[in-house]
Amino acid sequence: MRLAAIGDNCVDFYERQGWAYPGGNAVNVAVYGRQLGMDTAYLGWIGTDTFGDMMQEKLKEQGVETVRMQRKEGKTAVTYIELVDGDRKFGGDFLNVLEGFVLSDEDLQYLAGFDCVHMAVWGQCDACLGRLPSKVKTSYDFSNKYDAPKIDSLAPYIDYAFFSCREDNTFTRNLLKRVKEQGAGCVIATLGENGSVAYDGKEFTAIGITGAQAVDTLGAGDSYIAGFLSRALEGEPLKRCMQAGADKAALTIGHFGAW
């Protein structure tokens, strides 16, 4: 299976420790997907600074295709992070060169050659939805943007819609049901230590987490998405897809940095 992840990238910078890791939702999903055996690509913009050098080098090391990744004069996007009891606390976000990111006609032609295209609410890629061939599945991470106006207009073009919630409760289930009714294919909520829950239009499916010692939770949600897609694109049952996501997330939280 071929998976393209498009839009956001950033360097996760732990300022207190002086650590810098390449990341961002789209980049992470591409890397995790490659680790799971898929042919993956990242499409987006990076800067001409040392962080851009690192992003380019590390993606190459991971075997992620970057033929449509472009370098723009300026600084690569960066997110400042602090670790508190093994959990991440976000500081400032600076899009830098990514702020002007747009998909070209050539980018869209390139994406038409993939089995699935993944993007996130921060990726500035919404314009491609509805413009890709129907055979190309789409995956979208809305994170915790439960009331984003764009949900209504984008849902009909999304095969796998992901959200980040806290627990499997009435609010979460109503959210999943609402987005499904707006036209999405399958809607999934990751719940941190409470596992995940999904709705396919007929029933809700819930699973717990795969046990692991949490060192750094950065990238857990992104790795869940990659694990889920690695099975979903093969046509496996929903619960197996969710379990694959949980298993991949458990591996990710066992080390510092997303990957």
C-alpha positions as CSV (number, residue, x, y, z in Angstrom):
1,M,0.0,0.0,0.0
2,R,1.1,3.5,-0.8
3,L,0.4,6.3,1.8
4,A,1.1,10.0,1.3
5,A,1.0,12.3,4.3
6,I,0.8,16.0,3.4
7,G,1.0,19.4,5.0
8,D,2.4,20.0,8.4
9,N,5.9,19.3,9.6
10,C,7.8,20.8,12.5
11,V,10.8,20.3,14.7
12,D,9.8,19.4,18.2
13,F,12.2,21.3,20.4
14,Y,12.6,20.5,24.0
15,E,14.2,23.8,24.9
16,R,15.1,22.9,28.6
17,Q,16.9,19.7,27.5
18,G,18.3,21.1,24.3
19,W,16.7,18.2,22.3
20,A,15.4,18.6,18.8
21,Y,13.4,15.9,16.9
22,P,11.8,16.1,13.5
23,G,8.0,15.7,13.7
24,G,4.6,17.1,12.9
25,N,1.5,15.1,12.3
26,A,2.0,14.4,8.5
27,V,5.7,13.7,8.9
28,N,5.1,11.3,11.8
29,V,2.3,9.4,10.0
30,A,4.6,8.9,7.0
31,V,7.5,7.6,9.1
32,Y,5.3,5.3,11.2
33,G,3.6,4.0,8.1
34,R,7.0,3.2,6.6
35,Q,8.0,1.4,9.8
36,L,4.9,-0.7,9.4
37,G,5.8,-1.8,5.9
38,M,3.9,0.7,3.7
39,D,5.4,2.7,0.9
40,T,5.1,6.3,2.2
41,A,5.8,9.8,1.1
42,Y,5.7,13.2,2.7
43,L,4.7,16.3,0.8
44,G,5.2,19.8,2.3
45,W,7.6,22.7,2.7
46,I,10.7,22.9,5.0
47,G,13.1,25.8,5.5
48,T,16.7,26.3,4.5
49,D,17.9,26.3,8.1
50,T,19.6,23.5,10.1
51,F,16.3,22.2,11.2
52,G,15.4,21.8,7.5
53,D,18.6,19.9,6.9
54,M,17.7,17.6,9.8
55,M,14.2,17.0,8.5
56,Q,15.4,16.1,5.1
57,E,18.2,13.9,6.4
58,K,16.0,12.0,8.8
59,L,13.2,11.4,6.4
60,K,15.7,9.9,4.0
61,E,17.1,7.7,6.7
62,Q,13.6,6.4,7.4
63,G,13.0,5.6,3.8
64,V,10.1,8.1,3.3
65,E,9.8,9.4,-0.3
66,T,10.3,13.2,-0.4
67,V,10.3,14.0,-4.2
68,R,7.5,16.6,-3.6
69,M,9.0,18.1,-0.4
70,Q,10.2,21.5,-1.2
71,R,12.7,23.8,0.6
72,K,11.7,27.4,0.9
73,E,13.9,30.3,2.0
74,G,13.5,30.8,5.7
75,K,13.0,28.8,8.9
76,T,11.4,25.4,9.3
77,A,8.3,25.2,11.5
78,V,9.0,24.6,15.2
79,T,7.1,23.6,18.3
80,Y,8.5,24.2,21.8
81,I,7.8,21.4,24.2
82,E,8.3,20.8,27.9
83,L,8.2,17.3,29.6
84,V,6.2,17.1,32.8
85,D,6.0,13.7,34.5
86,G,6.5,12.0,31.1
87,D,3.8,13.9,29.4
88,R,4.3,16.7,26.9
89,K,3.3,20.3,27.5
90,F,3.2,22.5,24.4
91,G,4.7,26.0,24.3
92,G,4.7,28.2,21.2
93,D,4.2,27.1,17.7
94,F,5.8,28.9,14.7
95,L,4.8,27.8,11.2
96,N,7.5,29.9,9.6
97,V,7.8,28.8,5.9
98,L,4.9,26.4,6.3
99,E,2.6,29.4,6.8
100,G,2.4,29.9,3.0
101,F,2.0,26.3,2.0
102,V,-0.3,25.5,-0.9
103,L,-0.8,22.4,-3.0
104,S,0.0,22.8,-6.7
105,D,-1.6,21.1,-9.6
106,E,1.5,19.0,-9.9
107,D,1.2,18.0,-6.3
108,L,-2.4,16.8,-6.9
109,Q,-1.3,14.8,-9.9
110,Y,1.4,13.1,-7.7
111,L,-1.1,12.3,-4.9
112,A,-3.5,10.6,-7.4
113,G,-0.9,7.8,-7.5
114,F,-1.4,6.8,-3.9
115,D,-3.9,4.4,-2.1
116,C,-4.5,6.9,0.7
117,V,-3.7,10.5,1.5
118,H,-3.5,11.7,5.1
119,M,-3.6,15.2,6.4
120,A,-4.4,17.1,9.6
121,V,-6.4,20.2,10.6
122,W,-3.2,22.3,10.8
123,G,-1.9,21.2,7.4
124,Q,-3.6,23.7,5.1
125,C,-4.4,21.0,2.6
126,D,-8.3,21.1,2.7
127,A,-8.4,22.2,-0.9
128,C,-7.4,18.8,-2.2
129,L,-10.4,17.1,-0.7
130,G,-12.9,16.4,-3.5
131,R,-10.2,16.9,-6.1
132,L,-8.5,13.5,-5.8
133,P,-9.7,10.4,-7.7
134,S,-12.4,8.4,-5.8
135,K,-10.1,5.4,-5.6
136,V,-7.7,7.4,-3.3
137,K,-8.8,7.0,0.3
138,T,-8.5,10.1,2.6
139,S,-7.6,10.3,6.3
140,Y,-7.9,13.4,8.4
141,D,-6.9,14.2,11.9
142,F,-9.1,16.9,13.5
143,S,-7.3,16.5,16.8
144,N,-9.5,18.3,19.5
145,K,-11.2,20.7,17.1
146,Y,-14.6,19.3,17.8
147,D,-16.5,22.4,16.6
148,A,-14.4,23.4,13.6
149,P,-16.8,24.8,11.0
150,K,-14.9,22.9,8.3
151,I,-16.1,19.6,9.6
152,D,-19.4,20.0,7.9
153,S,-17.9,20.7,4.5
154,L,-15.0,18.2,4.7
155,A,-16.7,15.2,6.2
156,P,-18.2,13.8,2.9
157,Y,-14.7,13.6,1.4
158,I,-13.1,11.8,4.4
159,D,-12.9,8.0,4.6
160,Y,-11.2,8.0,8.1
161,A,-11.8,10.9,10.4
162,F,-9.7,11.0,13.7
163,F,-10.3,13.0,16.8
164,S,-8.5,13.2,20.1
165,C,-10.8,13.0,23.2
166,R,-10.4,12.1,26.8
167,E,-12.8,9.3,27.5
168,D,-15.5,7.2,26.0
169,N,-18.5,9.1,27.1
170,T,-21.7,10.6,25.7
171,F,-19.9,13.7,24.3
172,T,-17.4,11.5,22.5
173,R,-20.0,9.1,21.0
174,N,-22.3,12.0,20.0
175,L,-19.3,13.6,18.2
176,L,-18.4,10.5,16.3
177,K,-22.0,9.9,15.3
178,R,-22.5,13.5,14.2
179,V,-19.4,13.5,12.0
180,K,-20.5,10.1,10.5
181,E,-23.9,11.5,9.7
182,Q,-22.2,14.4,8.0
183,G,-20.8,12.0,5.5
184,A,-17.5,10.6,6.8
185,G,-16.6,7.0,6.3
186,C,-15.4,5.8,9.7
187,V,-14.9,8.1,12.7
188,I,-12.3,7.3,15.4
189,A,-11.4,8.9,18.7
190,T,-8.2,8.2,20.5
191,L,-8.6,8.5,24.3
192,G,-5.0,8.5,25.6
193,E,-4.7,6.1,28.5
194,N,-8.4,5.2,28.0
195,G,-7.9,3.5,24.6
196,S,-10.0,4.4,21.6
197,V,-13.5,4.2,20.3
198,A,-14.8,4.2,16.7
199,Y,-18.1,4.4,14.9
200,D,-18.8,3.0,11.5
201,G,-22.5,4.0,11.2
202,K,-23.9,0.8,12.6
203,E,-22.2,0.3,16.0
204,F,-19.5,1.6,18.3
205,T,-16.3,-0.4,18.9
206,A,-14.1,0.3,21.8
207,I,-10.7,-1.1,22.9
208,G,-8.2,-0.4,25.6
209,I,-4.5,0.5,25.3
210,T,-1.6,-1.8,24.7
211,G,0.4,-1.7,27.9
212,A,3.7,0.2,27.9
213,Q,5.9,2.3,30.2
214,A,5.3,5.9,29.1
215,V,8.6,7.9,28.6
216,D,7.3,10.5,26.2
217,T,3.7,10.5,24.8
218,L,4.7,12.7,21.8
219,G,3.6,11.0,18.6
220,A,1.2,8.5,20.2
221,G,-1.8,9.7,18.3
222,D,0.0,9.9,15.0
223,S,1.4,6.4,15.4
224,Y,-2.1,5.1,16.2
225,I,-3.3,6.6,12.9
226,A,-0.5,4.9,11.0
227,G,-1.2,1.6,12.7
228,F,-4.9,1.9,12.0
229,L,-4.4,2.8,8.3
230,S,-1.9,0.0,7.8
231,R,-4.7,-2.5,8.5
232,A,-7.7,-0.5,7.2
233,L,-6.2,-0.1,3.7
234,E,-5.8,-3.9,3.6
235,G,-9.6,-4.2,4.3
236,E,-9.2,-5.7,7.8
237,P,-12.1,-5.5,10.4
238,L,-12.4,-2.3,12.4
239,K,-11.3,-3.8,15.7
240,R,-8.1,-5.2,14.2
241,C,-7.4,-1.8,12.7
242,M,-7.8,-0.2,16.1
243,Q,-5.6,-2.8,17.8
244,A,-2.9,-2.2,15.3
245,G,-3.1,1.5,16.2
246,A,-2.9,0.8,19.9
247,D,0.1,-1.5,19.4
248,K,2.0,1.1,17.4
249,A,1.3,3.8,19.9
250,A,2.6,1.6,22.7
251,L,5.9,1.3,20.9
252,T,6.1,5.1,20.4
253,I,5.6,6.2,24.0
254,G,8.5,4.1,25.1
255,H,11.1,6.5,23.8
256,F,11.8,10.2,23.7
257,G,10.7,12.1,20.6
258,A,8.1,11.0,18.1
259,W,10.5,8.6,16.3
